[in-house]
Amino acid sequence: MSLVQGKLMFWMLITLCFRLVHFGVDFTFQFIKM
């Protein structure tokens, strides 16, 4: 695997984790509002 592919996969993982955390926080806030 080339360095570029490694960086791309690394950033995709970070973005995915960030989105999952963000979605979890949004879901929690909506649950509290209910």
PDB file with one MODEL, atoms N, CA, C and O in Angstrom:
MODEL        1
ATOM      1  N   MET A   1       0.857  -1.199   0.000  1.00  0.00           N
ATOM      2  CA  MET A   1       0.000   0.000   0.000  1.00  0.00           C
ATOM      3  C   MET A   1       0.886   1.239   0.000  1.00  0.00           C
ATOM      4  O   MET A   1       1.851   1.329   0.759  1.00  0.00           O
ATOM      5  N   SER A   2       0.546   2.184  -0.857  1.00  0.00           N
ATOM      6  CA  SER A   2       1.351   3.397  -0.958  1.00  0.00           C
ATOM      7  C   SER A   2       1.043   4.354   0.189  1.00  0.00           C
ATOM      8  O   SER A   2       0.048   4.196   0.896  1.00  0.00           O
ATOM      9  N   LEU A   3       1.906   5.340   0.360  1.00  0.00           N
ATOM     10  CA  LEU A   3       1.747   6.319   1.439  1.00  0.00           C
ATOM     11  C   LEU A   3       0.457   7.117   1.263  1.00  0.00           C
ATOM     12  O   LEU A   3      -0.235   7.420   2.235  1.00  0.00           O
ATOM     13  N   VAL A   4       0.141   7.457  -0.005  1.00  0.00           N
ATOM     14  CA  VAL A   4      -1.073   8.235  -0.273  1.00  0.00           C
ATOM     15  C   VAL A   4      -2.316   7.441   0.124  1.00  0.00           C
ATOM     16  O   VAL A   4      -3.232   7.985   0.741  1.00  0.00           O
ATOM     17  N   GLN A   5      -2.346   6.149  -0.231  1.00  0.00           N
ATOM     18  CA  GLN A   5      -3.494   5.312   0.122  1.00  0.00           C
ATOM     19  C   GLN A   5      -3.629   5.211   1.634  1.00  0.00           C
ATOM     20  O   GLN A   5      -4.737   5.226   2.171  1.00  0.00           O
ATOM     21  N   GLY A   6      -2.488   5.107   2.317  1.00  0.00           N
ATOM     22  CA  GLY A   6      -2.498   5.019   3.779  1.00  0.00           C
ATOM     23  C   GLY A   6      -3.090   6.273   4.394  1.00  0.00           C
ATOM     24  O   GLY A   6      -3.920   6.199   5.300  1.00  0.00           O
ATOM     25  N   LYS A   7      -2.658   7.431   3.896  1.00  0.00           N
ATOM     26  CA  LYS A   7      -3.182   8.702   4.420  1.00  0.00           C
ATOM     27  C   LYS A   7      -4.672   8.819   4.139  1.00  0.00           C
ATOM     28  O   LYS A   7      -5.433   9.278   4.991  1.00  0.00           O
ATOM     29  N   LEU A   8      -5.093   8.405   2.944  1.00  0.00           N
ATOM     30  CA  LEU A   8      -6.501   8.496   2.564  1.00  0.00           C
ATOM     31  C   LEU A   8      -7.353   7.641   3.500  1.00  0.00           C
ATOM     32  O   LEU A   8      -8.380   8.100   4.000  1.00  0.00           O
ATOM     33  N   MET A   9      -6.929   6.402   3.735  1.00  0.00           N
ATOM     34  CA  MET A   9      -7.666   5.515   4.634  1.00  0.00           C
ATOM     35  C   MET A   9      -7.682   6.087   6.046  1.00  0.00           C
ATOM     36  O   MET A   9      -8.694   6.009   6.743  1.00  0.00           O
ATOM     37  N   PHE A  10      -6.552   6.665   6.467  1.00  0.00           N
ATOM     38  CA  PHE A  10      -6.437   7.257   7.803  1.00  0.00           C
ATOM     39  C   PHE A  10      -7.450   8.385   7.974  1.00  0.00           C
ATOM     40  O   PHE A  10      -8.149   8.451   8.986  1.00  0.00           O
ATOM     41  N   TRP A  11      -7.528   9.272   6.979  1.00  0.00           N
ATOM     42  CA  TRP A  11      -8.465  10.397   7.062  1.00  0.00           C
ATOM     43  C   TRP A  11      -9.911   9.932   6.977  1.00  0.00           C
ATOM     44  O   TRP A  11     -10.789  10.512   7.615  1.00  0.00           O
ATOM     45  N   MET A  12     -10.164   8.884   6.186  1.00  0.00           N
ATOM     46  CA  MET A  12     -11.528   8.353   6.085  1.00  0.00           C
ATOM     47  C   MET A  12     -11.974   7.792   7.432  1.00  0.00           C
ATOM     48  O   MET A  12     -13.126   7.963   7.830  1.00  0.00           O
ATOM     49  N   LEU A  13     -11.054   7.118   8.136  1.00  0.00           N
ATOM     50  CA  LEU A  13     -11.375   6.566   9.452  1.00  0.00           C
ATOM     51  C   LEU A  13     -11.683   7.684  10.435  1.00  0.00           C
ATOM     52  O   LEU A  13     -12.652   7.605  11.190  1.00  0.00           O
ATOM     53  N   ILE A  14     -10.850   8.735  10.425  1.00  0.00           N
ATOM     54  CA  ILE A  14     -11.061   9.866  11.337  1.00  0.00           C
ATOM     55  C   ILE A  14     -12.402  10.532  11.042  1.00  0.00           C
ATOM     56  O   ILE A  14     -13.164  10.843  11.958  1.00  0.00           O
ATOM     57  N   THR A  15     -12.685  10.750   9.754  1.00  0.00           N
ATOM     58  CA  THR A  15     -13.945  11.394   9.367  1.00  0.00           C
ATOM     59  C   THR A  15     -15.135  10.542   9.796  1.00  0.00           C
ATOM     60  O   THR A  15     -16.131  11.059  10.301  1.00  0.00           O
ATOM     61  N   LEU A  16     -15.020   9.225   9.588  1.00  0.00           N
ATOM     62  CA  LEU A  16     -16.107   8.320   9.952  1.00  0.00           C
ATOM     63  C   LEU A  16     -16.342   8.354  11.456  1.00  0.00           C
ATOM     64  O   LEU A  16     -17.486   8.447  11.901  1.00  0.00           O
ATOM     65  N   CYS A  17     -15.265   8.279  12.248  1.00  0.00           N
ATOM     66  CA  CYS A  17     -15.385   8.317  13.709  1.00  0.00           C
ATOM     67  C   CYS A  17     -15.999   9.637  14.148  1.00  0.00           C
ATOM     68  O   CYS A  17     -16.869   9.658  15.018  1.00  0.00           O
ATOM     69  N   PHE A  18     -15.549  10.748  13.548  1.00  0.00           N
ATOM     70  CA  PHE A  18     -16.062  12.065  13.918  1.00  0.00           C
ATOM     71  C   PHE A  18     -17.556  12.155  13.635  1.00  0.00           C
ATOM     72  O   PHE A  18     -18.317  12.696  14.437  1.00  0.00           O
ATOM     73  N   ARG A  19     -17.970  11.620  12.487  1.00  0.00           N
ATOM     74  CA  ARG A  19     -19.391  11.663  12.129  1.00  0.00           C
ATOM     75  C   ARG A  19     -20.213  10.803  13.076  1.00  0.00           C
ATOM     76  O   ARG A  19     -21.310  11.192  13.475  1.00  0.00           O
ATOM     77  N   LEU A  20     -19.685   9.627  13.441  1.00  0.00           N
ATOM     78  CA  LEU A  20     -20.404   8.751  14.364  1.00  0.00           C
ATOM     79  C   LEU A  20     -20.576   9.429  15.712  1.00  0.00           C
ATOM     80  O   LEU A  20     -21.655   9.372  16.300  1.00  0.00           O
ATOM     81  N   VAL A  21     -19.518  10.076  16.211  1.00  0.00           N
ATOM     82  CA  VAL A  21     -19.582  10.776  17.497  1.00  0.00           C
ATOM     83  C   VAL A  21     -20.567  11.930  17.398  1.00  0.00           C
ATOM     84  O   VAL A  21     -21.383  12.130  18.298  1.00  0.00           O
ATOM     85  N   HIS A  22     -20.496  12.694  16.305  1.00  0.00           N
ATOM     86  CA  HIS A  22     -21.381  13.841  16.105  1.00  0.00           C
ATOM     87  C   HIS A  22     -22.840  13.376  16.055  1.00  0.00           C
ATOM     88  O   HIS A  22     -23.717  14.002  16.650  1.00  0.00           O
ATOM     89  N   PHE A  23     -23.088  12.286  15.350  1.00  0.00           N
ATOM     90  CA  PHE A  23     -24.443  11.740  15.244  1.00  0.00           C
ATOM     91  C   PHE A  23     -24.928  11.282  16.614  1.00  0.00           C
ATOM     92  O   PHE A  23     -26.088  11.495  16.969  1.00  0.00           O
ATOM     93  N   GLY A  24     -24.048  10.656  17.380  1.00  0.00           N
ATOM     94  CA  GLY A  24     -24.395  10.198  18.725  1.00  0.00           C
ATOM     95  C   GLY A  24     -24.773  11.368  19.619  1.00  0.00           C
ATOM     96  O   GLY A  24     -25.735  11.285  20.383  1.00  0.00           O
ATOM     97  N   VAL A  25     -24.020  12.460  19.526  1.00  0.00           N
ATOM     98  CA  VAL A  25     -24.299  13.654  20.332  1.00  0.00           C
ATOM     99  C   VAL A  25     -25.643  14.247  19.922  1.00  0.00           C
ATOM    100  O   VAL A  25     -26.448  14.603  20.782  1.00  0.00           O
ATOM    101  N   ASP A  26     -25.895  14.356  18.619  1.00  0.00           N
ATOM    102  CA  ASP A  26     -27.171  14.889  18.124  1.00  0.00           C
ATOM    103  C   ASP A  26     -28.330  14.026  18.629  1.00  0.00           C
ATOM    104  O   ASP A  26     -29.352  14.547  19.074  1.00  0.00           O
ATOM    105  N   PHE A  27     -28.163  12.715  18.556  1.00  0.00           N
ATOM    106  CA  PHE A  27     -29.202  11.782  18.988  1.00  0.00           C
ATOM    107  C   PHE A  27     -29.482  11.961  20.483  1.00  0.00           C
ATOM    108  O   PHE A  27     -30.636  11.942  20.911  1.00  0.00           O
ATOM    109  N   THR A  28     -28.419  12.133  21.271  1.00  0.00           N
ATOM    110  CA  THR A  28     -28.567  12.319  22.720  1.00  0.00           C
ATOM    111  C   THR A  28     -29.319  13.607  23.015  1.00  0.00           C
ATOM    112  O   THR A  28     -30.203  13.629  23.871  1.00  0.00           O
ATOM    113  N   PHE A  29     -28.974  14.683  22.311  1.00  0.00           N
ATOM    114  CA  PHE A  29     -29.649  15.967  22.525  1.00  0.00           C
ATOM    115  C   PHE A  29     -31.136  15.855  22.183  1.00  0.00           C
ATOM    116  O   PHE A  29     -31.980  16.391  22.900  1.00  0.00           O
ATOM    117  N   GLN A  30     -31.455  15.162  21.093  1.00  0.00           N
ATOM    118  CA  GLN A  30     -32.853  14.997  20.695  1.00  0.00           C
ATOM    119  C   GLN A  30     -33.595  14.181  21.747  1.00  0.00           C
ATOM    120  O   GLN A  30     -34.759  14.450  22.045  1.00  0.00           O
ATOM    121  N   PHE A  31     -32.921  13.193  22.303  1.00  0.00           N
ATOM    122  CA  PHE A  31     -33.525  12.334  23.322  1.00  0.00           C
ATOM    123  C   PHE A  31     -33.824  13.151  24.581  1.00  0.00           C
ATOM    124  O   PHE A  31     -34.865  12.967  25.212  1.00  0.00           O
ATOM    125  N   ILE A  32     -32.904  14.055  24.942  1.00  0.00           N
ATOM    126  CA  ILE A  32     -33.086  14.906  26.128  1.00  0.00           C
ATOM    127  C   ILE A  32     -34.248  15.878  25.899  1.00  0.00           C
ATOM    128  O   ILE A  32     -35.036  16.126  26.812  1.00  0.00           O
ATOM    129  N   LYS A  33     -34.357  16.421  24.697  1.00  0.00           N
ATOM    130  CA  LYS A  33     -35.434  17.369  24.397  1.00  0.00           C
ATOM    131  C   LYS A  33     -36.798  16.696  24.518  1.00  0.00           C
ATOM    132  O   LYS A  33     -37.766  17.329  24.938  1.00  0.00           O
ATOM    133  N   MET A  34     -36.877  15.424  24.153  1.00  0.00           N
ATOM    134  CA  MET A  34     -38.137  14.692  24.258  1.00  0.00           C
ATOM    135  C   MET A  34     -38.524  14.574  25.722  1.00  0.00           C
ATOM    136  O   MET A  34     -39.560  13.990  26.041  1.00  0.00           O
TER     137      MET A  34
ENDMDL
END
